[in-house]
Amino acid sequence: MSKPRNIVGASTYQAIKRDIIFGDLAPGSKLKLDWLRERYQASMSTLRETLNRLASEDFVDAKDQRGFFVTPVSREDLIEIANLRILLECHALRLSVEKGDTDWEGNLVAAHHKLHLMERKMLTGDDSEKEIWKRYDWEFHLALIEACGSRNLLSLHAVLYDKYLRYQLLVLTYRGQEAVGEHRQMFDEALARNVDASAATLKRHIERGLEHTLAAF
């Protein structure tokens, strides 16, 4: 029995987006429909819908008469994405720390615990599970801001975070104990409901991550 069309479309979208973010589809490369159809086992109509959706999020560049390409990368684009992330995520964090309830606290504790266990593994030099590491990193940052009370803000942040993550994975280098300490500090400050301190630590965390990525870019 075949999957319903909307489920196939969603899985195709997630698969192609994942491969762009993790660099399996290289920046600037042409996305040939016949090749994509074979790789992702999707119909031409599903692929076109998926690529147009990814183009609306700026992961794919749709060129008139030339087809679809993976959006190129640049230092300037990375800097702009990081600055926008600071603007959105710090604002969302402030709202979340102010509004978060007991369930928010519990989710944050669980998310930090999973991330910290993976970070301990990364500190040993084992980066064999980088996809899980980055998923836990995302879950922690999402847990921090999830109580902000704005669905639109969370939706915009998710797209922006994925764009930032793409750059990080292109030059995968781990900041090590410094990043671990920043995560722990944000976690403690958020639970203590220290709005200004948690936002300041998050801003510094993103800025140092940007510096680290630019140095390896």
Long-range contacts (C-beta under 8 A, 24 or more apart in sequence): 5-46, 8-42, 8-43, 8-46, 9-42, 9-46, 9-49, 9-50, 12-40, 12-42, 12-46, 12-47, 12-50, 13-50, 13-53, 13-54, 15-40, 16-40, 16-50, 16-51, 16-54, 17-54, 17-59, 17-162, 20-54, 20-59, 20-60, 20-70, 20-71, 20-166, 21-59, 21-162, 21-165, 21-166, 21-169, 22-131, 22-169, 23-166, 23-169, 23-170, 25-70, 26-70, 27-70, 27-71, 27-72, 27-73, 27-170, 28-69, 28-70, 28-72, 29-69, 29-70, 30-67, 30-68, 30-69, 31-60, 31-67, 31-68, 31-69, 31-70, 32-67, 33-67, 33-68, 57-159, 58-163, 59-162, 59-163, 59-166, 73-166, 73-167, 73-170, 75-214, 75-217, 78-164, 78-167, 78-210, 78-213, 78-214, 78-217, 79-210, 79-214, 81-160, 81-163, 81-164, 81-167, 82-164, 82-206, 82-207, 82-209, 82-210, 84-160, 85-157, 85-160, 85-161, 85-164, 85-206, 86-202, 86-203, 86-206, 86-207, 88-153, 88-156, 88-157, 88-160, 89-141, 89-145, 89-157, 89-161, 89-202, 89-206, 90-199, 90-202, 90-203, 91-148, 91-153, 92-145, 92-148, 92-150, 92-153, 92-154, 92-157, 93-144, 93-145, 93-148, 93-190, 93-198, 93-199, 93-202, 94-195, 94-198, 94-199, 95-145, 95-147, 95-148, 95-149, 95-150, 96-144, 96-145, 96-146, 96-147, 96-148, 96-149, 96-190, 97-147, 97-190, 97-193, 97-194, 97-195, 97-198, 98-193, 98-195, 99-147, 99-148, 99-149, 100-147, 100-190, 101-147, 104-143, 104-146, 104-147, 105-191, 107-143, 107-146, 108-140, 108-143, 108-144, 108-187, 108-190, 108-191, 109-191, 110-143, 111-136, 111-139, 111-140, 111-142, 111-143, 112-140, 112-143, 112-183, 112-184, 112-187, 114-139, 114-140, 115-139, 115-140, 115-183, 116-180, 116-183, 116-184, 119-179, 119-180, 119-183, 122-174, 122-176, 123-176, 123-177, 123-180, 127-172, 127-174, 130-169, 130-172, 134-165, 134-168, 134-169, 138-165, 140-183, 140-187, 144-186, 144-187, 144-190, 144-198, 144-202, 167-213, 167-217, 168-209, 168-213, 170-217, 171-213, 171-216, 171-217, 173-212, 173-213, 173-216, 175-208, 175-209, 175-212, 178-208, 179-205, 179-208, 179-209, 182-208
